[in-house]
Amino acid sequence: MKELARTLRQQQTDVEELLWYRLRNRRMNGCKFRRQEPIGPYVADFLCMQPKLIIELDGGQHGEQLEKDQHRTQYLETLGYRVLRFWNHEVLTNLEAVLEVIHLATANHPPHPNPLPKGEGTGGACD
């Protein structure tokens, strides 16, 4: 799965790139998003661990995949994730509305603290 996620990051679509530009570097309420993140048997388009939010972008091919997407969403929800789905054309034609939905989904959660500068901290194991 990690290799697939790496490949997907290198070959992101224009729509993924557009949304990623607006989510990366803690630009959304200070929340840290990752892109093409493996979770179980799936790779989430965008993941924010705090507040356990997944954003999925659906292209034209997803109209036929409704049942598979529902199973995927149910699986992710059983793990405690909230899943937001947007059609590619929504991102392209109404980006600000998409960002507002994401903003509201992340607004009530404190941002993940920034890591300590190198050389500081207890030197313990990572999570």
N, C-alpha and C positions, 0 to 999 in steps of 0.2 A: 504494500500500500504506500509506503514512504516513497518508493521510486516513482509510482504513478503520480503521487502528489507533486513531486519535484518536476516531472514532465509537464503536468498541467500548469504549474506556476510559470514555466518557461514558455508555454504556448497559450497564454491567456488571451481571451477574446478582447475585442475593443471595448465591449460593454463592461467586462470584468476590470479592465484597466481603468476605465472611467470611474467606476465606483471605488476601486482600490485607492485611487488618488485622493478621494474624499474621506476614506476611512483610516488610512495609514497614519503613522506617527501620532497616534492618540488625538486625532482631529475631531473625533466624535465624543464629546463629553469626557475626554481624557481616557477613554476606553481603548485598550490595546486589541486590535484585530489582527488575526492571522489569515492568510489566504491559502486555499487548497490544503486544508488540514485533515489528515486521516482521523476518522472516528469509527472504530469497529470496521465493518466491511465497506464503509462509504468514505468519500472524500468531500468534505463540506467546502462550498465556495468561499465563505468567509466565516470565521469563528471568533467570538469574543468570550473568553473564559469567565469574565466577570462582566455581565450577568448571565453567563451560560446562554448566549445568543448565537444562533446560526442564521446566516443570510444565504439564501439559494437564489440563483438567477436561472430562469427557465427560458430557453430559446424556443423556436418554432417546433422542434422535435418533441418537446415535452407535452404537446397536446395529446399525443398518442400514448404517453407514458403516465397518465394520471394515476392509475392503480399502483404502479411501481413507486411513484413519488409519495403517494399516501402511506405505503408501507415504510418507506424510508423516513418520512416525517414521524410516524408512530414510533419507530425504533428509536429515533433521536429523542423524542419526547419522553420515552421510558427511561432514558438516561438523565433526564432532568433539563434538557435543552428546550429553549423556545425557538421555534423555526419561523422565520419570515421568508415568504416567497414572493419574488417579483418577476414579471415577464421582462425580457430584454427591452421590448419596445417601451415599457414604463420608464426604465432607466434612461433610455435615449430621448424620450419626448417629455418627461416630467421628472427630471432628476431631483428637483427641489422637494417635490412631494414625497418621493422615495426617501430622501434624506430626513425629512420631518418624521416619518414613521419610525425610522431607525433611531433618530434623536429621542423620541418619546420612549422607545423601548430601552434605551440606555440611560435615561435621565434620572431615574430613581436609585441608581446604583453608584456607590463611590468608586472612583477610578482605582485601578490597581496601582499600588505605589511604585514609583520608579526604583529600579535596582540601585543598590549602593555602588558608589564608584569603586573601581578595581583596587583591591588591597584593603578594603574596609569590610566589616562584617565578622562573623564568627568562624568562617572557614569550614562550616558544616556542609553536609551533603545537600545537593540540589533536590527539588521535588521531582 
